[in-house]
Amino acid sequence: MDNQKTRKVIIMSLAGLLIGSLLFIFGISLQGNLWPLITNYLIAMAMYVCSFLAVYNNNRQDPQPIYKYIMVLSVFIGLIVTITAVSNIL
């Protein structure tokens, strides 16, 4: 049963990262207006933070290397999205 819980947490966190990234890509593709970019950036960052916190809480209960990898991946994607958003806003 523990293996099922680990698998579910990993799939849900990666799905959150994917959905957040797709929303941000959609916001970037709308070049004419700034508000969709900001809105999709905020939604994407909320998805990244939720994904990170879900993995972090499960890592505290059951430490595994895959959890640490997903946390680093979440932070890395969040940094890339933030740099891209700031460069498009300015």
Summary of the structure (lengths in Angstrom):
residues: 90
radius of gyration: 14.6
end to end distance: 49.2
largest distance: 49.6
contacts: 265
relative contact order: 0.17
helix: 89%
strand: 0%
